[in-house]
Amino acid sequence: MDPQRILDLLKDVAAGEQSPEGALQSLEHLPFEDLGFAKIDHHRPLRKGYPETIFCERKTPDQVVAIAQHMSDKKSNVLGTRCTAAMMEAIRAEFPEAQLNELARTFTITHNPPPQARGTIAVVCAGTSDLPVAEEAAVTCEALGNPVERITDIGVAGIHRLLHQQDKLNRANVIICCAGMEGALPSVLGGLVQCPVIAVPTSVGYGASFGGLAALLGMLNSCATGVTVVNIDNGFGAASAASTINRMAGITS
């Protein structure tokens, strides 16, 4: 339940348009709702400014749909990550209005557009193979109310491609940089821009990349200032941090 809905409910009670008993019933699942297999944190928008996200991996399609339904019943926006094809089909059948993104493996159901942040988050990926992680980050940023600039395939193997995007990078409040292999791109970006760079190592690469571990260690050892690192393939975590930073600049609506 978002703060505006609670405020409207309190105003209705004060104006005599809603009984205290009716208001209490509306709040009965605050702070959480127990579904047996999941406890939905309806209180999170009041604490964090955005609803709980459904991490779909290892859940069943029925569980994902049930959680999305109970969140939707409270008019909460819904973001699901790490969705399988079966989960997307189940969501599509139950929520025709849902926005599905097969590349990012996400779905969103928007009941109330989130307040829009003033600044832009640039989501950068080193290679096309990093796009699934980058797109998860971009979708999450947008779901949280941030304008996003997507910049694709500007890895260090062709540094001129990166330099060609310098103006866009300079306009960003925060940069999310997704890279696999040796994970060098965030260090290069960190030396070129003034804003924070959130590095996301991806599990892209050959054997000695160790599923993204080589990129992770390279990013953690960056000599560039202003670079911080999240876990391997964690586009969602990078986006959550980037959104928190970006929204400190204020919102437009």
Secondary structure, DSSP 8 states (H G I E B T S, - for coil): --HHHHHHHHHHHHTTSS-HHHHHHHTTT-SEEE-SS-EEETTHHHHHSS---EE-TTS-HHHHHHHHHHHHHTT--EEEES--HHHHHHHHHH-TT-EEETTTTEEEE-SS----BSS-EEEEESSGGGHHHHHHHHHHHHHTT--EEEE----GGGHHHHHTTHHHHHH-SEEEEEE-TT--HHHHHHTT-SS-EEEEE-S-SSGGGGGGHHHHHHHHT--STTEEE--TT-HHHHHHHHHHHHHTT-B--
